[in-house]
Amino acid sequence: MKKTLTKLILVVLTLAMIVMPLASCQKKPDTSLEMKIYLLNGTTALGASKLIVDAKNGSTEMNYKIETFAAADAITGAIVSGECAIAALPTNAAANLYKKSEGKIQLLAINTLGVLYLLDNGENVTDFNSLKGKTIYLPGAGSNPEYITAALIKANGLTESDVTLDTTTYPSPDALATAVTTGAAKLAVLPEPKVTVVQSANSAVKTAMNFTTEWEKIYGENTLAQGCLVVNKAFAEAHPAEVSKFLDDYKASVEFIKAGSDEAITAIVDAGILPKAPVAKKALPNCNICFIEGKAMKDAISVFYTKLYESNNKSIAAIPDDGFYYAR
């Protein structure tokens, strides 16, 4: 009886070893399938620079069609409708879109950690207490810079009446960058690579605070998640192998760009993400591009969403449920 049982187990194991490779073969991605990927210009698309260049050159295994846009509004409708399969968005926009679309998108990966810096052109700010009575200019209302700045001010013991947050005078990063360069705005919160652009134009502008450092002092490492990749849920369900292949290719692109070689800098410029190699080379180390997926992604961004929502319940529509998180 024991011998018969042993033989049966061996047969089952042998069959399993045969079937597993066959199953793997059946899950190969369809390289002819067109995958439209919409990205935001700037830091959120930085890690994709190599992938963008490779797609333009026709040297990717997959049929990627990648486009970049100046504003998230141009992307949100497309990812919900399925016009594009995958998109890069600010993390607060992704959470809001998940709620608004009733779950038609999912979070694939965090691709950008903290990139915000407080720039000082003559105010001599040294810490949060020295911000009392001052005005901080922010690039637009209802965005991550506004909510992150407000959360940090609150977490460091200040109230809304202590500091004025101006989100309307200079409503775009470009307008605010010009204002702080010329001295029209003395204190401004800007992301990289705008910080490098400003300081290259005016060396008197100092970095008063690195908001990533300040956030992580309170909430822990990798919890300031500003940029992400999302996928159309219907597309993900229909094409898991293709989505998995994209994630592998995107991760490889991030690792290549993050290394900062001359070839990586050239790719950033050729992809149209940054206009000049010297700016790209200087800004890249402070751009915090990354690739975080799965449980690590969920753990990190859950902290971010919770703290943002606790600080201001208008920052995101709701803290996303488990259905928001894509797992391969």
Contacts in CASP RR format, 6 or more apart in sequence:
PFRMAT RR
TARGET T0000
AUTHOR 0000-0000-0000
METHOD contacts of the structure
MODEL  1
MKKTLTKLILVVLTLAMIVMPLASCQKKPDTSLEMKIYLLNGTTALGASK
LIVDAKNGSTEMNYKIETFAAADAITGAIVSGECAIAALPTNAAANLYKK
SEGKIQLLAINTLGVLYLLDNGENVTDFNSLKGKTIYLPGAGSNPEYITA
ALIKANGLTESDVTLDTTTYPSPDALATAVTTGAAKLAVLPEPKVTVVQS
ANSAVKTAMNFTTEWEKIYGENTLAQGCLVVNKAFAEAHPAEVSKFLDDY
KASVEFIKAGSDEAITAIVDAGILPKAPVAKKALPNCNICFIEGKAMKDA
ISVFYTKLYESNNKSIAAIPDDGFYYAR
27 240 0 8 1.000
27 241 0 8 1.000
28 241 0 8 1.000
29 62 0 8 1.000
29 239 0 8 1.000
29 241 0 8 1.000
29 242 0 8 1.000
29 244 0 8 1.000
29 245 0 8 1.000
30 239 0 8 1.000
30 241 0 8 1.000
30 242 0 8 1.000
31 61 0 8 1.000
31 62 0 8 1.000
31 63 0 8 1.000
32 63 0 8 1.000
33 62 0 8 1.000
33 63 0 8 1.000
33 239 0 8 1.000
33 242 0 8 1.000
34 63 0 8 1.000
34 65 0 8 1.000
35 62 0 8 1.000
35 63 0 8 1.000
35 64 0 8 1.000
35 65 0 8 1.000
35 85 0 8 1.000
35 86 0 8 1.000
35 242 0 8 1.000
35 246 0 8 1.000
36 65 0 8 1.000
36 66 0 8 1.000
36 67 0 8 1.000
36 78 0 8 1.000
36 83 0 8 1.000
36 84 0 8 1.000
36 85 0 8 1.000
36 86 0 8 1.000
37 48 0 8 1.000
37 64 0 8 1.000
37 65 0 8 1.000
37 66 0 8 1.000
37 67 0 8 1.000
37 84 0 8 1.000
37 85 0 8 1.000
37 86 0 8 1.000
37 87 0 8 1.000
37 246 0 8 1.000
38 66 0 8 1.000
38 67 0 8 1.000
38 68 0 8 1.000
38 69 0 8 1.000
38 74 0 8 1.000
38 75 0 8 1.000
38 78 0 8 1.000
38 79 0 8 1.000
38 84 0 8 1.000
38 86 0 8 1.000
38 87 0 8 1.000
38 88 0 8 1.000
39 45 0 8 1.000
39 48 0 8 1.000
39 52 0 8 1.000
39 66 0 8 1.000
39 67 0 8 1.000
39 68 0 8 1.000
39 69 0 8 1.000
39 87 0 8 1.000
39 88 0 8 1.000
40 68 0 8 1.000
40 69 0 8 1.000
40 70 0 8 1.000
40 71 0 8 1.000
40 72 0 8 1.000
40 75 0 8 1.000
40 88 0 8 1.000
40 89 0 8 1.000
40 90 0 8 1.000
41 68 0 8 1.000
41 69 0 8 1.000
41 70 0 8 1.000
41 272 0 8 1.000
41 273 0 8 1.000
42 193 0 8 1.000
42 273 0 8 1.000
42 274 0 8 1.000
43 112 0 8 1.000
43 115 0 8 1.000
43 191 0 8 1.000
43 192 0 8 1.000
43 193 0 8 1.000
43 226 0 8 1.000
43 227 0 8 1.000
43 287 0 8 1.000
43 288 0 8 1.000
43 289 0 8 1.000
44 88 0 8 1.000
44 89 0 8 1.000
44 90 0 8 1.000
44 111 0 8 1.000
44 112 0 8 1.000
44 226 0 8 1.000
44 227 0 8 1.000
45 52 0 8 1.000
45 68 0 8 1.000
45 88 0 8 1.000
45 271 0 8 1.000
45 273 0 8 1.000
46 112 0 8 1.000
46 257 0 8 1.000
46 268 0 8 1.000
46 273 0 8 1.000
46 274 0 8 1.000
46 284 0 8 1.000
46 287 0 8 1.000
46 289 0 8 1.000
47 111 0 8 1.000
47 250 0 8 1.000
47 253 0 8 1.000
47 254 0 8 1.000
47 257 0 8 1.000
47 258 0 8 1.000
47 289 0 8 1.000
48 66 0 8 1.000
48 88 0 8 1.000
48 111 0 8 1.000
48 250 0 8 1.000
48 253 0 8 1.000
48 254 0 8 1.000
48 271 0 8 1.000
49 253 0 8 1.000
49 257 0 8 1.000
49 264 0 8 1.000
49 267 0 8 1.000
49 268 0 8 1.000
49 270 0 8 1.000
49 271 0 8 1.000
49 273 0 8 1.000
50 252 0 8 1.000
50 253 0 8 1.000
50 256 0 8 1.000
50 257 0 8 1.000
50 264 0 8 1.000
50 267 0 8 1.000
50 271 0 8 1.000
51 60 0 8 1.000
51 64 0 8 1.000
51 66 0 8 1.000
51 249 0 8 1.000
51 250 0 8 1.000
51 253 0 8 1.000
52 66 0 8 1.000
52 68 0 8 1.000
52 267 0 8 1.000
52 271 0 8 1.000
52 272 0 8 1.000
52 273 0 8 1.000
53 267 0 8 1.000
53 270 0 8 1.000
53 271 0 8 1.000
54 60 0 8 1.000
54 253 0 8 1.000
55 64 0 8 1.000
55 65 0 8 1.000
55 66 0 8 1.000
56 66 0 8 1.000
60 249 0 8 1.000
61 245 0 8 1.000
61 249 0 8 1.000
62 242 0 8 1.000
62 245 0 8 1.000
62 246 0 8 1.000
62 249 0 8 1.000
64 246 0 8 1.000
64 249 0 8 1.000
67 84 0 8 1.000
68 272 0 8 1.000
68 273 0 8 1.000
69 75 0 8 1.000
72 89 0 8 1.000
72 90 0 8 1.000
72 93 0 8 1.000
75 84 0 8 1.000
75 87 0 8 1.000
75 88 0 8 1.000
75 89 0 8 1.000
76 87 0 8 1.000
76 89 0 8 1.000
76 93 0 8 1.000
76 97 0 8 1.000
77 83 0 8 1.000
78 84 0 8 1.000
78 87 0 8 1.000
79 86 0 8 1.000
79 87 0 8 1.000
79 89 0 8 1.000
79 97 0 8 1.000
79 105 0 8 1.000
79 230 0 8 1.000
79 231 0 8 1.000
79 232 0 8 1.000
80 97 0 8 1.000
80 101 0 8 1.000
80 104 0 8 1.000
80 105 0 8 1.000
80 232 0 8 1.000
82 232 0 8 1.000
82 234 0 8 1.000
82 235 0 8 1.000
84 232 0 8 1.000
85 231 0 8 1.000
85 232 0 8 1.000
85 235 0 8 1.000
85 239 0 8 1.000
85 243 0 8 1.000
86 108 0 8 1.000
86 229 0 8 1.000
86 230 0 8 1.000
86 231 0 8 1.000
86 232 0 8 1.000
86 235 0 8 1.000
86 243 0 8 1.000
86 246 0 8 1.000
87 229 0 8 1.000
87 230 0 8 1.000
88 111 0 8 1.000
88 227 0 8 1.000
88 228 0 8 1.000
88 229 0 8 1.000
88 230 0 8 1.000
89 97 0 8 1.000
89 227 0 8 1.000
89 228 0 8 1.000
89 230 0 8 1.000
90 143 0 8 1.000
90 144 0 8 1.000
90 226 0 8 1.000
90 227 0 8 1.000
90 228 0 8 1.000
91 110 0 8 1.000
91 144 0 8 1.000
91 225 0 8 1.000
91 226 0 8 1.000
91 227 0 8 1.000
91 228 0 8 1.000
91 301 0 8 1.000
91 304 0 8 1.000
91 305 0 8 1.000
92 142 0 8 1.000
92 143 0 8 1.000
92 144 0 8 1.000
92 147 0 8 1.000
92 308 0 8 1.000
92 315 0 8 1.000
92 316 0 8 1.000
94 105 0 8 1.000
94 107 0 8 1.000
94 228 0 8 1.000
94 230 0 8 1.000
95 305 0 8 1.000
95 316 0 8 1.000
95 317 0 8 1.000
95 318 0 8 1.000
95 319 0 8 1.000
95 320 0 8 1.000
95 324 0 8 1.000
96 316 0 8 1.000
96 317 0 8 1.000
97 105 0 8 1.000
97 230 0 8 1.000
98 104 0 8 1.000
98 105 0 8 1.000
98 106 0 8 1.000
98 107 0 8 1.000
98 320 0 8 1.000
98 324 0 8 1.000
99 316 0 8 1.000
99 317 0 8 1.000
99 318 0 8 1.000
99 320 0 8 1.000
100 317 0 8 1.000
103 233 0 8 1.000
103 323 0 8 1.000
103 324 0 8 1.000
104 232 0 8 1.000
104 233 0 8 1.000
104 234 0 8 1.000
105 230 0 8 1.000
105 231 0 8 1.000
105 232 0 8 1.000
105 233 0 8 1.000
106 230 0 8 1.000
106 231 0 8 1.000
106 233 0 8 1.000
106 236 0 8 1.000
106 323 0 8 1.000
106 324 0 8 1.000
106 325 0 8 1.000
106 326 0 8 1.000
107 228 0 8 1.000
107 229 0 8 1.000
107 230 0 8 1.000
107 297 0 8 1.000
107 301 0 8 1.000
107 320 0 8 1.000
107 324 0 8 1.000
107 325 0 8 1.000
107 326 0 8 1.000
108 228 0 8 1.000
108 229 0 8 1.000
108 230 0 8 1.000
108 231 0 8 1.000
108 243 0 8 1.000
108 247 0 8 1.000
108 293 0 8 1.000
108 326 0 8 1.000
109 228 0 8 1.000
109 229 0 8 1.000
109 247 0 8 1.000
109 250 0 8 1.000
109 291 0 8 1.000
109 292 0 8 1.000
109 293 0 8 1.000
109 294 0 8 1.000
109 297 0 8 1.000
110 225 0 8 1.000
110 227 0 8 1.000
110 228 0 8 1.000
110 290 0 8 1.000
110 291 0 8 1.000
110 292 0 8 1.000
110 293 0 8 1.000
110 297 0 8 1.000
110 300 0 8 1.000
110 301 0 8 1.000
111 227 0 8 1.000
111 228 0 8 1.000
111 229 0 8 1.000
111 250 0 8 1.000
111 254 0 8 1.000
111 289 0 8 1.000
111 290 0 8 1.000
111 291 0 8 1.000
112 225 0 8 1.000
112 226 0 8 1.000
112 227 0 8 1.000
112 228 0 8 1.000
112 287 0 8 1.000
112 288 0 8 1.000
112 289 0 8 1.000
112 290 0 8 1.000
113 212 0 8 1.000
113 222 0 8 1.000
113 224 0 8 1.000
113 225 0 8 1.000
113 226 0 8 1.000
113 288 0 8 1.000
113 290 0 8 1.000
114 211 0 8 1.000
114 212 0 8 1.000
114 215 0 8 1.000
114 224 0 8 1.000
114 225 0 8 1.000
114 226 0 8 1.000
114 288 0 8 1.000
115 191 0 8 1.000
115 192 0 8 1.000
115 212 0 8 1.000
115 226 0 8 1.000
115 286 0 8 1.000
115 287 0 8 1.000
115 288 0 8 1.000
116 144 0 8 1.000
116 145 0 8 1.000
116 148 0 8 1.000
116 149 0 8 1.000
116 189 0 8 1.000
116 190 0 8 1.000
116 191 0 8 1.000
116 211 0 8 1.000
116 212 0 8 1.000
116 226 0 8 1.000
117 189 0 8 1.000
117 190 0 8 1.000
117 191 0 8 1.000
117 192 0 8 1.000
117 195 0 8 1.000
117 207 0 8 1.000
117 208 0 8 1.000
117 209 0 8 1.000
117 210 0 8 1.000
117 211 0 8 1.000
117 286 0 8 1.000
118 125 0 8 1.000
118 136 0 8 1.000
118 187 0 8 1.000
118 188 0 8 1.000
118 189 0 8 1.000
118 207 0 8 1.000
118 208 0 8 1.000
118 209 0 8 1.000
118 211 0 8 1.000
119 180 0 8 1.000
119 187 0 8 1.000
119 188 0 8 1.000
119 189 0 8 1.000
119 190 0 8 1.000
119 195 0 8 1.000
119 198 0 8 1.000
119 199 0 8 1.000
119 205 0 8 1.000
119 206 0 8 1.000
119 207 0 8 1.000
119 208 0 8 1.000
120 186 0 8 1.000
120 187 0 8 1.000
120 205 0 8 1.000
120 206 0 8 1.000
120 207 0 8 1.000
120 208 0 8 1.000
121 180 0 8 1.000
121 181 0 8 1.000
121 183 0 8 1.000
121 185 0 8 1.000
121 186 0 8 1.000
121 187 0 8 1.000
121 188 0 8 1.000
121 202 0 8 1.000
121 204 0 8 1.000
121 205 0 8 1.000
121 206 0 8 1.000
122 186 0 8 1.000
122 204 0 8 1.000
122 206 0 8 1.000
123 134 0 8 1.000
123 186 0 8 1.000
123 187 0 8 1.000
123 208 0 8 1.000
124 130 0 8 1.000
125 131 0 8 1.000
125 134 0 8 1.000
125 187 0 8 1.000
125 208 0 8 1.000
125 209 0 8 1.000
126 208 0 8 1.000
128 152 0 8 1.000
128 153 0 8 1.000
128 156 0 8 1.000
128 157 0 8 1.000
128 158 0 8 1.000
128 214 0 8 1.000
129 156 0 8 1.000
129 158 0 8 1.000
131 153 0 8 1.000
131 158 0 8 1.000
131 162 0 8 1.000
131 163 0 8 1.000
131 187 0 8 1.000
132 158 0 8 1.000
132 162 0 8 1.000
132 163 0 8 1.000
133 162 0 8 1.000
133 163 0 8 1.000
133 164 0 8 1.000
134 163 0 8 1.000
134 164 0 8 1.000
134 186 0 8 1.000
134 187 0 8 1.000
135 163 0 8 1.000
135 164 0 8 1.000
135 165 0 8 1.000
135 166 0 8 1.000
135 186 0 8 1.000
135 187 0 8 1.000
136 149 0 8 1.000
136 163 0 8 1.000
136 164 0 8 1.000
136 165 0 8 1.000
136 166 0 8 1.000
136 187 0 8 1.000
136 188 0 8 1.000
136 189 0 8 1.000
137 166 0 8 1.000
137 169 0 8 1.000
137 170 0 8 1.000
137 176 0 8 1.000
137 179 0 8 1.000
137 180 0 8 1.000
137 185 0 8 1.000
137 187 0 8 1.000
137 188 0 8 1.000
137 189 0 8 1.000
138 145 0 8 1.000
138 146 0 8 1.000
138 149 0 8 1.000
138 165 0 8 1.000
138 166 0 8 1.000
138 167 0 8 1.000
138 176 0 8 1.000
138 188 0 8 1.000
138 189 0 8 1.000
139 145 0 8 1.000
139 167 0 8 1.000
139 170 0 8 1.000
139 171 0 8 1.000
139 172 0 8 1.000
139 173 0 8 1.000
139 175 0 8 1.000
139 176 0 8 1.000
139 189 0 8 1.000
139 190 0 8 1.000
140 146 0 8 1.000
140 167 0 8 1.000
140 168 0 8 1.000
140 170 0 8 1.000
140 171 0 8 1.000
140 172 0 8 1.000
141 167 0 8 1.000
141 168 0 8 1.000
141 171 0 8 1.000
142 167 0 8 1.000
142 314 0 8 1.000
142 315 0 8 1.000
143 167 0 8 1.000
144 226 0 8 1.000
145 189 0 8 1.000
145 190 0 8 1.000
145 191 0 8 1.000
146 165 0 8 1.000
146 167 0 8 1.000
147 308 0 8 1.000
147 311 0 8 1.000
147 312 0 8 1.000
147 315 0 8 1.000
148 211 0 8 1.000
148 215 0 8 1.000
148 224 0 8 1.000
148 226 0 8 1.000
148 308 0 8 1.000
149 165 0 8 1.000
149 189 0 8 1.000
149 211 0 8 1.000
150 160 0 8 1.000
150 165 0 8 1.000
150 311 0 8 1.000
150 312 0 8 1.000
151 307 0 8 1.000
151 308 0 8 1.000
151 311 0 8 1.000
151 312 0 8 1.000
152 211 0 8 1.000
152 214 0 8 1.000
152 215 0 8 1.000
152 218 0 8 1.000
153 162 0 8 1.000
153 163 0 8 1.000
153 165 0 8 1.000
154 311 0 8 1.000
155 218 0 8 1.000
155 307 0 8 1.000
155 311 0 8 1.000
156 214 0 8 1.000
169 179 0 8 1.000
169 185 0 8 1.000
170 176 0 8 1.000
170 178 0 8 1.000
170 179 0 8 1.000
170 185 0 8 1.000
170 188 0 8 1.000
173 190 0 8 1.000
173 191 0 8 1.000
173 194 0 8 1.000
174 194 0 8 1.000
176 185 0 8 1.000
176 188 0 8 1.000
176 190 0 8 1.000
176 194 0 8 1.000
177 188 0 8 1.000
177 190 0 8 1.000
177 194 0 8 1.000
177 197 0 8 1.000
177 198 0 8 1.000
178 184 0 8 1.000
179 185 0 8 1.000
179 188 0 8 1.000
180 186 0 8 1.000
180 188 0 8 1.000
180 190 0 8 1.000
180 198 0 8 1.000
180 205 0 8 1.000
181 198 0 8 1.000
181 201 0 8 1.000
181 202 0 8 1.000
181 205 0 8 1.000
182 202 0 8 1.000
183 202 0 8 1.000
187 208 0 8 1.000
189 211 0 8 1.000
190 198 0 8 1.000
191 226 0 8 1.000
192 283 0 8 1.000
192 286 0 8 1.000
192 287 0 8 1.000
192 288 0 8 1.000
193 274 0 8 1.000
193 279 0 8 1.000
193 280 0 8 1.000
193 283 0 8 1.000
193 287 0 8 1.000
195 207 0 8 1.000
195 283 0 8 1.000
195 286 0 8 1.000
196 279 0 8 1.000
196 282 0 8 1.000
196 283 0 8 1.000
196 286 0 8 1.000
197 279 0 8 1.000
197 283 0 8 1.000
198 205 0 8 1.000
199 205 0 8 1.000
199 207 0 8 1.000
200 278 0 8 1.000
200 279 0 8 1.000
200 282 0 8 1.000
211 224 0 8 1.000
212 224 0 8 1.000
212 288 0 8 1.000
215 223 0 8 1.000
215 224 0 8 1.000
216 222 0 8 1.000
216 223 0 8 1.000
216 224 0 8 1.000
219 303 0 8 1.000
219 304 0 8 1.000
219 307 0 8 1.000
220 303 0 8 1.000
222 290 0 8 1.000
222 292 0 8 1.000
222 296 0 8 1.000
222 300 0 8 1.000
223 300 0 8 1.000
223 301 0 8 1.000
223 303 0 8 1.000
223 304 0 8 1.000
223 307 0 8 1.000
224 304 0 8 1.000
225 292 0 8 1.000
225 300 0 8 1.000
225 301 0 8 1.000
225 304 0 8 1.000
228 301 0 8 1.000
229 250 0 8 1.000
231 243 0 8 1.000
231 326 0 8 1.000
235 243 0 8 1.000
236 243 0 8 1.000
236 326 0 8 1.000
240 328 0 8 1.000
243 326 0 8 1.000
243 328 0 8 1.000
244 328 0 8 1.000
247 293 0 8 1.000
247 328 0 8 1.000
250 291 0 8 1.000
251 291 0 8 1.000
254 289 0 8 1.000
254 290 0 8 1.000
254 291 0 8 1.000
255 291 0 8 1.000
256 263 0 8 1.000
256 264 0 8 1.000
256 267 0 8 1.000
257 264 0 8 1.000
257 267 0 8 1.000
257 268 0 8 1.000
257 284 0 8 1.000
257 289 0 8 1.000
258 264 0 8 1.000
258 284 0 8 1.000
258 289 0 8 1.000
258 290 0 8 1.000
260 281 0 8 1.000
260 284 0 8 1.000
264 284 0 8 1.000
265 277 0 8 1.000
265 280 0 8 1.000
265 281 0 8 1.000
265 284 0 8 1.000
266 277 0 8 1.000
268 274 0 8 1.000
268 277 0 8 1.000
268 280 0 8 1.000
268 284 0 8 1.000
269 275 0 8 1.000
269 276 0 8 1.000
269 277 0 8 1.000
269 280 0 8 1.000
273 280 0 8 1.000
274 280 0 8 1.000
274 283 0 8 1.000
292 300 0 8 1.000
293 326 0 8 1.000
293 328 0 8 1.000
294 325 0 8 1.000
294 326 0 8 1.000
294 327 0 8 1.000
294 328 0 8 1.000
297 325 0 8 1.000
298 325 0 8 1.000
302 319 0 8 1.000
305 316 0 8 1.000
305 319 0 8 1.000
305 320 0 8 1.000
306 319 0 8 1.000
308 315 0 8 1.000
308 316 0 8 1.000
309 315 0 8 1.000
309 316 0 8 1.000
309 318 0 8 1.000
309 319 0 8 1.000
END
